[in-house]
Amino acid sequence: MSLARNIFRNRLNARKLRPGDFIKLEVDVILSNDITTPLAIDAYNSSGIGVMKGRSKAVIVADHFTPNKDIASARQVKKVRDFAREKSIRFYEAGCGIEHALLPEEGLVLPQDIIIGADSHTVTYGALGAFAAGVGSTDVAAAWASGEAWFKVPESVKVVLKGSLRPFVSGKDIILYLISRIGTDGALYKGLEFCGESMEELSMDSRFTMANMVIECGAKYGIMDADRKVIDYVEERATRPYSPHPEGYSIESDTEFEEVMEIDSSSIEPQVAFPSSPANCRGVSSIEEVRVDQVVLGSCTNGRWEDYEKAARLLEGRKAAKGVRFIVIPSTARLYREMIDGGLMKVFAGAGAIISPPTCGPCLGGHMGILAEGEKALATTNRNFVGRMGDKESQVYLANPEVAAATAVKGYIASPEEL
């Protein structure tokens, strides 16, 4: 039985669960943001339900169109802010951070949790050994009222990562390689459970990146064992008691999965996803010169300390190429301060970067970096669909932070080895 099904089974005190079973579970966190919360508010208010059993589990983050980019977004966030105050819901104001970087940092998501969020990248928290899945705004409204949610038990795929990582390769490259191998619907409503010797080399920041992007191949969730790295991360931050994982269980040793996939991590070089799909990947060494107008470093995918540190190491003493807009977006206010204290901001400013406050910003075509017709960007974000970052005639390439740094300096998609 998979780790996710073990979590379900323990929560339900059930002896057995099969893929396809429908179950109702108490959830630990109910997440929404400034885009998805207004719809949930409307659904909740129109339901006529007076109780809010899930109030203590609710978390709302203003991060997508914030700082407010126009009057409409200001009104939208005000609606959310007023509702959160009225209902005494935990609310993170504009500038606090991007939700999927903020919640782990705040210790709000923990191993064995069951987490739902009205944002598809809620799957990020699987890096902590939690079951985390995106849902619709009406599901959030129902969970506010009941503290529970319905699920169909997914099939589970064990992903075994073998071998040692090559230089400049991180979790972003592994997940892009996996998506390119199985396609954007290759794990549709399945769970991906990661294990193998490569996991020992992957930092928590890399693991968050991998879990964040499992949705890009259709997965309902992605999960990893709560090993020593996870426990060390969580113990510094946890706001409530938790249990690492079901006693005596690990993904590594269990064999009852619907499918097992093996990946040789040692064969993977830094990956670049070409327009307009995360599955359209090529190794950076095989790419002929592709000039870009913009480079974006940040997002809920690659917006953690390690990501900025790796990029800064390559940028030290260098400047972004003429004609390239280099945008750096710290993912949380706390990380922003740490980047100042640690000297990273000085490096980015010296390289000519445009430094933004914490926001989702250009990732979803919101603001602070929208592309015009015919422009090209390389970004450390998670999606590069048509029109994702602006005009439908623009193009977005996806890569890891070190490729982003090299590209900013060279003005074309470049390998970090070129620096």
C-alpha positions as CSV (number, residue, x, y, z in Angstrom):
1,M,0.0,0.0,0.0
2,S,1.3,3.5,-0.9
3,L,2.2,6.1,1.6
4,A,-0.8,8.2,0.7
5,R,-3.2,5.2,1.3
6,N,-1.5,4.5,4.6
7,I,-2.2,8.1,5.7
8,F,-5.8,7.7,4.6
9,R,-6.1,4.3,6.3
10,N,-4.7,5.6,9.6
11,R,-7.0,8.6,9.5
12,L,-10.1,6.4,8.8
13,N,-9.0,3.5,11.0
14,A,-9.7,1.4,7.9
15,R,-8.2,-2.0,7.2
16,K,-8.0,-1.7,3.5
17,L,-8.5,0.9,0.8
18,R,-8.5,0.4,-3.0
19,P,-7.9,2.8,-5.9
20,G,-11.3,4.2,-6.9
21,D,-12.8,4.1,-3.4
22,F,-14.6,7.3,-2.4
23,I,-13.7,8.5,1.1
24,K,-14.5,11.5,3.3
25,L,-11.5,12.7,5.4
26,E,-11.0,15.4,8.0
27,V,-8.4,17.8,6.6
28,D,-5.7,19.7,8.4
29,V,-5.3,22.7,6.2
30,I,-7.7,24.5,3.8
31,L,-5.8,26.9,1.6
32,S,-7.0,29.6,-0.8
33,N,-5.6,32.8,-2.3
34,D,-6.7,36.1,-3.6
35,I,-7.9,34.7,-6.9
36,T,-9.7,31.6,-5.7
37,T,-11.1,32.8,-2.3
38,P,-13.8,35.2,-3.7
39,L,-15.4,32.3,-5.5
40,A,-15.3,30.2,-2.3
41,I,-16.8,33.2,-0.3
42,D,-19.7,33.4,-2.8
43,A,-20.3,29.7,-2.6
44,Y,-20.2,29.7,1.2
45,N,-22.5,32.7,1.6
46,S,-25.0,31.4,-0.9
47,S,-25.2,27.9,0.8
48,G,-26.9,29.3,3.8
49,I,-24.7,27.3,6.1
50,G,-24.1,29.3,9.3
51,V,-21.4,27.1,10.9
52,M,-17.7,27.1,10.0
53,K,-16.3,23.9,11.5
54,G,-13.1,24.3,9.4
55,R,-12.3,27.9,10.5
56,S,-9.2,26.9,12.5
57,K,-7.8,25.0,9.5
58,A,-8.4,27.8,6.9
59,V,-5.5,29.8,5.6
60,I,-5.8,32.6,3.0
61,V,-2.8,34.1,1.3
62,A,-2.9,37.3,-0.9
63,D,-0.1,36.6,-3.4
64,H,-1.3,36.4,-7.0
65,F,-2.3,39.9,-8.0
66,T,-0.5,41.6,-5.1
67,P,0.7,44.1,-4.5
68,N,-2.6,45.1,-6.1
69,K,-1.9,45.8,-9.7
70,D,-5.2,47.7,-10.5
71,I,-8.5,48.7,-9.0
72,A,-10.2,45.4,-9.8
73,S,-7.5,43.4,-7.9
74,A,-7.6,45.9,-5.0
75,R,-11.4,45.3,-4.7
76,Q,-10.9,41.6,-4.9
77,V,-8.3,41.4,-2.2
78,K,-10.4,43.8,0.0
79,K,-13.3,41.3,-0.3
80,V,-11.0,38.5,0.8
81,R,-9.5,40.6,3.6
82,D,-12.8,41.7,5.0
83,F,-14.2,38.1,5.0
84,A,-11.1,36.8,6.8
85,R,-11.5,39.4,9.5
86,E,-15.2,38.7,9.8
87,K,-14.7,35.0,10.2
88,S,-11.4,35.1,12.1
89,I,-9.6,33.2,9.4
90,R,-5.8,33.2,9.3
91,F,-4.9,35.7,6.6
92,Y,-1.5,36.6,5.1
93,E,-1.5,40.1,3.7
94,A,0.1,41.1,0.4
95,G,3.9,41.0,0.6
96,C,4.0,38.2,3.2
97,G,4.9,35.7,0.5
98,I,3.8,33.2,-2.2
99,E,1.5,30.6,-0.6
100,H,3.5,27.4,-1.4
101,A,6.7,28.8,-0.1
102,L,5.1,30.6,2.9
103,L,3.1,27.7,4.5
104,P,6.1,25.4,4.9
105,E,8.2,28.3,6.2
106,E,5.5,29.1,8.7
107,G,5.3,25.5,9.9
108,L,1.6,25.2,8.9
109,V,2.0,22.0,6.8
110,L,3.5,18.9,8.4
111,P,4.1,15.2,7.7
112,Q,1.0,13.0,7.5
113,D,-1.2,16.0,7.1
114,I,-4.1,16.0,4.7
115,I,-4.1,19.3,2.9
116,I,-6.4,20.8,0.3
117,G,-6.0,24.1,-1.5
118,A,-7.8,26.0,-4.2
119,D,-4.6,26.2,-6.3
120,S,-3.2,23.3,-8.3
121,H,0.3,23.7,-6.9
122,T,-0.9,22.7,-3.4
123,V,0.8,19.4,-4.3
124,T,4.0,21.1,-3.1
125,Y,3.6,20.0,0.5
126,G,4.0,16.3,-0.5
127,A,7.8,17.1,-0.1
128,L,7.1,16.9,3.7
129,G,5.4,13.5,3.6
130,A,1.9,15.0,3.5
131,F,-1.0,14.3,1.2
132,A,-1.7,17.6,-0.5
133,A,-4.0,18.1,-3.4
134,G,-5.6,21.0,-5.4
135,V,-9.3,21.4,-5.3
136,G,-11.9,23.8,-6.6
137,S,-13.2,26.9,-4.7
138,T,-16.5,25.3,-3.9
139,D,-14.6,22.4,-2.3
140,V,-12.9,25.0,-0.1
141,A,-16.3,26.5,0.8
142,A,-17.6,23.0,1.8
143,A,-14.4,22.3,3.8
144,W,-14.8,25.7,5.6
145,A,-18.2,24.5,6.7
146,S,-17.4,20.9,7.6
147,G,-13.7,20.6,8.1
148,E,-13.8,17.7,5.7
149,A,-13.4,16.8,2.0
150,W,-14.3,14.0,-0.3
151,F,-11.6,12.1,-2.3
152,K,-11.4,9.3,-4.8
153,V,-8.4,7.1,-3.8
154,P,-5.8,7.5,-6.6
155,E,-3.7,4.8,-8.1
156,S,-0.1,5.1,-6.9
157,V,3.2,5.0,-8.9
158,K,6.5,4.5,-7.2
159,V,9.2,6.6,-8.8
160,V,12.7,5.2,-8.0
161,L,15.5,7.7,-8.6
162,K,18.8,6.0,-9.0
163,G,22.4,7.3,-9.3
164,S,24.2,10.4,-8.3
165,L,23.3,13.9,-9.6
166,R,25.5,15.6,-12.2
167,P,26.8,19.2,-11.7
168,F,24.2,21.9,-12.0
169,V,21.4,19.3,-11.8
170,S,18.7,19.7,-9.2
171,G,15.1,18.7,-8.5
172,K,13.8,21.0,-11.3
173,D,15.7,18.9,-13.9
174,I,14.5,15.6,-12.5
175,I,10.9,16.6,-12.5
176,L,11.1,18.2,-16.0
177,Y,12.8,15.0,-17.3
178,L,10.0,12.9,-15.7
179,I,7.3,15.0,-17.3
180,S,9.0,14.9,-20.7
181,R,9.1,11.1,-20.4
182,I,5.5,10.5,-19.5
183,G,3.7,13.6,-20.9
184,T,1.4,16.1,-19.4
185,D,-1.3,13.5,-18.8
186,G,1.0,10.6,-18.0
187,A,0.0,10.4,-14.3
188,L,-3.6,11.7,-14.6
189,Y,-5.3,11.3,-11.2
190,K,-2.5,9.1,-10.0
191,G,-0.1,9.7,-7.1
192,L,3.7,9.8,-7.6
193,E,5.7,8.5,-4.6
194,F,9.4,9.2,-4.8
195,C,12.2,7.2,-3.4
196,G,15.7,5.9,-4.2
197,E,19.3,6.8,-3.6
198,S,19.1,10.1,-5.4
199,M,16.7,11.4,-2.8
200,E,19.5,11.5,-0.3
201,E,21.3,14.1,-2.4
202,L,18.3,16.2,-3.0
203,S,17.8,19.1,-0.6
204,M,14.5,20.1,0.8
205,D,14.4,23.0,-1.6
206,S,14.8,20.6,-4.5
207,R,12.2,18.3,-3.1
208,F,9.7,21.2,-2.9
209,T,10.3,21.9,-6.5
210,M,9.7,18.4,-7.6
211,A,6.5,18.0,-5.6
212,N,5.3,21.4,-6.9
213,M,5.5,20.2,-10.5
214,V,3.9,16.8,-10.3
215,I,0.6,18.4,-11.3
216,E,2.2,19.2,-14.7
217,C,1.9,15.5,-15.6
218,G,-1.6,15.3,-14.2
219,A,-0.8,13.7,-10.8
220,K,-3.3,14.2,-8.0
221,Y,-0.4,14.3,-5.5
222,G,3.4,13.7,-5.2
223,I,4.8,12.5,-1.9
224,M,8.2,11.6,-0.3
225,D,9.2,9.9,2.9
226,A,9.5,12.1,6.0
227,D,13.2,11.3,6.4
228,R,15.9,13.0,8.5
229,K,16.0,16.0,6.2
230,V,12.3,16.5,6.4
231,I,12.3,16.1,10.2
232,D,15.2,18.6,10.6
233,Y,13.3,21.1,8.4
234,V,10.0,20.6,10.2
235,E,11.3,20.6,13.8
236,E,12.5,24.2,13.5
237,R,9.1,25.4,12.3
238,A,6.2,23.1,13.4
239,T,3.3,24.9,15.0
240,R,1.6,21.8,16.3
241,P,2.4,18.1,17.0
242,Y,3.0,15.7,14.1
243,S,4.1,12.2,13.4
244,P,6.9,11.6,10.7
245,H,5.1,8.7,8.9
246,P,3.2,5.5,9.6
247,E,5.3,3.4,12.0
248,G,7.7,1.1,10.2
249,Y,6.7,2.4,6.7
250,S,8.8,3.7,3.9
251,I,8.2,4.1,0.2
252,E,11.6,2.6,-0.5
253,S,10.7,-0.8,1.0
254,D,7.1,-1.1,0.0
255,T,6.2,-2.9,-3.2
256,E,2.4,-2.8,-3.5
257,F,2.1,-0.1,-6.2
258,E,0.1,-0.1,-9.4
259,E,3.3,0.8,-11.3
260,V,7.0,1.3,-10.7
261,M,9.1,3.8,-12.7
262,E,12.9,3.9,-12.6
263,I,14.9,7.0,-13.5
264,D,18.7,7.1,-13.7
265,S,19.4,10.6,-12.3
266,S,23.0,10.3,-13.3
267,S,22.0,10.5,-17.0
268,I,20.1,13.8,-16.6
269,E,21.7,17.1,-17.5
270,P,20.1,20.5,-16.9
271,Q,16.8,20.5,-18.7
272,V,15.0,23.3,-20.6
273,A,11.3,23.0,-21.4
274,F,10.5,24.7,-24.7
275,P,7.2,26.3,-25.6
276,S,4.5,25.5,-24.9
277,S,4.6,22.6,-22.6
278,P,6.6,21.5,-19.5
279,A,6.9,18.1,-21.3
280,N,8.7,19.7,-24.3
281,C,12.2,19.3,-22.8
282,R,15.7,19.2,-24.1
283,G,19.1,18.9,-22.4
284,V,20.8,22.3,-22.3
285,S,23.8,21.1,-24.2
286,S,21.7,20.3,-27.2
287,I,20.2,23.7,-27.6
288,E,21.3,26.0,-30.4
289,E,21.3,29.8,-29.6
290,V,17.9,31.0,-28.4
291,R,18.0,34.6,-27.5
292,V,15.7,35.9,-24.7
293,D,14.2,39.2,-23.7
294,Q,13.6,38.4,-20.1
295,V,14.7,36.0,-17.3
296,V,12.6,35.4,-14.2
297,L,14.1,33.9,-11.1
298,G,11.6,33.0,-8.3
299,S,8.1,31.6,-7.9
300,C,6.6,28.8,-5.7
301,T,8.6,26.4,-7.8
302,N,12.1,27.7,-7.5
303,G,11.8,30.5,-4.9
304,R,13.8,29.2,-2.0
305,W,17.2,30.1,-0.4
306,E,19.1,27.4,-2.3
307,D,17.7,28.6,-5.7
308,Y,18.8,32.2,-5.1
309,E,22.2,31.2,-3.6
310,K,23.0,29.0,-6.6
311,A,22.1,31.7,-9.1
312,A,24.0,34.4,-7.1
313,R,27.2,32.2,-7.0
314,L,27.3,32.3,-10.8
315,L,26.3,36.0,-11.0
316,E,29.0,37.3,-8.7
317,G,30.9,40.0,-10.5
318,R,28.8,39.7,-13.7
319,K,26.0,41.7,-15.2
320,A,22.9,40.7,-17.1
321,A,23.3,41.0,-20.9
322,K,22.3,44.2,-22.6
323,G,18.6,44.0,-23.6
324,V,17.7,41.3,-21.1
325,R,15.3,42.2,-18.3
326,F,16.4,40.2,-15.3
327,I,13.6,39.9,-12.7
328,V,14.3,38.5,-9.2
329,I,11.3,37.7,-7.0
330,P,11.9,36.6,-3.4
331,S,9.1,34.2,-2.5
332,T,8.5,35.4,1.1
333,A,9.2,38.5,3.2
334,R,11.4,36.5,5.6
335,L,13.5,35.2,2.7
336,Y,13.8,38.7,1.3
337,R,15.4,39.8,4.6
338,E,17.7,36.8,4.6
339,M,18.8,37.5,1.1
340,I,19.7,41.1,2.2
341,D,21.5,39.8,5.3
342,G,23.3,37.1,3.3
343,G,24.5,39.4,0.6
344,L,22.5,37.9,-2.2
345,M,20.5,41.1,-2.9
346,K,23.8,42.9,-3.4
347,V,24.8,40.4,-6.0
348,F,21.5,40.6,-7.9
349,A,21.4,44.4,-7.7
350,G,25.0,44.5,-9.0
351,A,24.0,42.2,-11.9
352,G,21.3,44.8,-12.9
353,A,18.3,42.8,-11.7
354,I,14.8,44.2,-11.1
355,I,14.0,43.1,-7.6
356,S,10.3,42.6,-6.9
357,P,8.4,42.2,-3.6
358,P,7.1,38.7,-2.9
359,T,4.4,37.9,-5.4
360,C,3.3,35.3,-8.0
361,G,3.6,38.2,-10.4
362,P,4.5,37.3,-14.0
363,C,4.2,33.5,-13.5
364,L,0.5,33.5,-14.3
365,G,0.5,36.6,-16.5
366,G,-0.5,38.7,-13.6
367,H,1.9,41.7,-13.4
368,M,5.6,42.7,-12.9
369,G,7.0,41.1,-16.0
370,I,4.3,40.6,-18.6
371,L,5.6,39.7,-22.1
372,A,4.7,41.5,-25.3
373,E,4.0,39.9,-28.7
374,G,7.0,38.0,-30.0
375,E,9.0,38.3,-26.8
376,K,10.8,35.3,-25.2
377,A,11.5,34.6,-21.5
378,L,13.3,31.9,-19.6
379,A,11.8,31.4,-16.1
380,T,12.2,29.2,-13.1
381,T,8.4,28.9,-12.9
382,N,6.3,25.8,-13.5
383,R,4.2,26.4,-16.7
384,N,4.9,27.7,-20.1
385,F,1.5,27.3,-21.9
386,V,0.5,29.7,-24.6
387,G,-0.1,33.1,-23.2
388,R,1.0,32.0,-19.7
389,M,3.2,35.1,-19.1
390,G,1.5,37.6,-21.3
391,D,0.7,37.9,-25.0
392,K,-0.4,34.7,-26.8
393,E,2.4,35.3,-29.3
394,S,5.1,35.4,-26.6
395,Q,7.1,32.3,-25.6
396,V,8.3,31.0,-22.2
397,Y,11.1,28.5,-21.5
398,L,11.5,26.7,-18.2
399,A,14.7,25.8,-16.4
400,N,16.5,25.7,-13.1
401,P,18.0,28.7,-11.3
402,E,21.6,28.2,-12.5
403,V,20.5,28.0,-16.2
404,A,18.5,31.1,-15.5
405,A,21.6,32.9,-14.2
406,A,23.7,31.8,-17.1
407,T,21.0,32.9,-19.5
408,A,20.7,36.3,-17.9
409,V,24.4,36.9,-18.4
410,K,24.7,35.5,-21.9
411,G,21.4,36.8,-23.3
412,Y,20.6,33.5,-24.8
413,I,19.7,30.1,-23.2
414,A,23.0,29.0,-21.8
415,S,24.5,26.2,-19.7
416,P,25.9,27.2,-16.3
417,E,29.2,25.6,-17.6
418,E,29.6,28.6,-19.9
419,L,30.2,30.8,-16.9
